[in-house]
């Protein structure tokens, strides 16, 4: 992509600055995109990061017990595999260190502009570029890669009385490490992926732990172990490391067939039920934590210590949501009341209603949120009609639930890099996916999703959006995903060159 300052804009050394590419977010996706841009010889780019350090979700989530539920060997960039993970499933601190070290070794940290949250990105039709405004500056860019992910904007429930609670309140992703939990009466609202990790970590410290669970989760045993001795030595060998990565990938892909054919998950469900029976002897508690929907409908979780923590004498599990907070009393939907000193929100994140969608305006002037109207949609999860030269990483209908997010991220980055090469090599100023291509692709996606466990499993989950549509899950294997995103398909795009318009016919999606 040529570095050209369009007519009427200021030079790169004066705000507003001109870039070939602006990356929004310095998490795993943004760092990976920056590395690939440098490999393509594109150095006229910047990464805009709202925080004062990189790392994304692994920077933000520092709650006790925070760890990954994908094996370490698979939870890494394919081009920067770590030879010395300390555990089979790495913890938050080690993953954050890995991401920071990868950025350092590939010399991309100097491209990051910290403390610059995106306030607005507006498409300039006359200049064929994006005008991006942060709290500090205004920039222009030929292309934008939105690498903001969907596990960083916490959901704060609108509970009556929560704002007036006299004690301490915080979300799990904004953990208050200055607050001493020892001897405290604690309420945990929500029992998702974060809660099943921090509950066992804080249970020994608190005097009372009251857990409010609207819907129980399917939890499988976590085959975790320290990687030391002979195992550590073997994994330092590139061939062994690559073989393990390949075996894990193939195993998870085989398991992923069950998401598309839910009947196959019944055998796994038996394992999950046995996991409950072995850990919990109390029939009342056992009934509370046993789901009534098909395993896989919600995100499957891994833990060896969550169920044992629930059986401890200082723990009470309420199979109920919370109605209100009255002073320092938590009032559950079932009418029960408990006095507490601390409330920890394990209420998850905005997934189908990503806040960035309210800050990006396309050709029509409408925001991405208004265009989606509650049901996010993109072409191959990456580009959107009406939003030229914009690439979403971890976009709509690309969540897989059975394998590493790095596979999705790298596949999308590869597609975006291919598009950027086409823009550079063919002197393309503007590319926009055809509306028909996007529509036809998403018709196929929704048809394929009909038989998946997310649509038929009988649960309420973040896979289903406000309109009742599955705008999150990917209905095929990651092999299919990688094929779809292997190479930019110019024929499905309307492109405008610097000198003339080029109208492409729509190809078969």
Buried (B, 14 or more C-beta within 10 A) or exposed (E): BEBBEBEEBEEBEEEBBBBBBBBBBBBBBBBBBBBBBBEBEBEBBBBBBBBEEBBBBBBBBBBBBBBBBBBBBBBBBEEBBBEEBEBBBBBBEBBBBBBBEBBEEBEBBEBBBBEBBBEBBBBBEEBBBBBBBBEBBBBBBBBBBBBBBBBBBBBBEEBEBBEEBEBBBBBBBBBBEEBEBEEBBBBBBBBBBBBBBBBBBBBEBBEBBBBBBBBBBBBBBBEBEEBEEEEBEBBEEEEBBEEBBEEBBEBBBEBBEBBBEBEBBEEBBEEBBEBBEEBBEEEEBBEBBBBEBBBBBBBBBBBBBBBBBBBEEBBBBBBBBBBEBBEBBBBBBEEBEBBBBBBBBBBBBBBBBBEBBEBBBBBEEBBBBBBBEBBBBBBBBBBBBBBBBBBBBBBBBBBBBBBBBBBBBBBBBBBBBBBBBBBBEEEBBBBBBBEEBBBBBBEEBBEBBEEBBBBBBEBEBBBBBEEEBBBBBBBBBBEEBBEBBEEBBBEBBBBBEEEEEBEBEBEEB
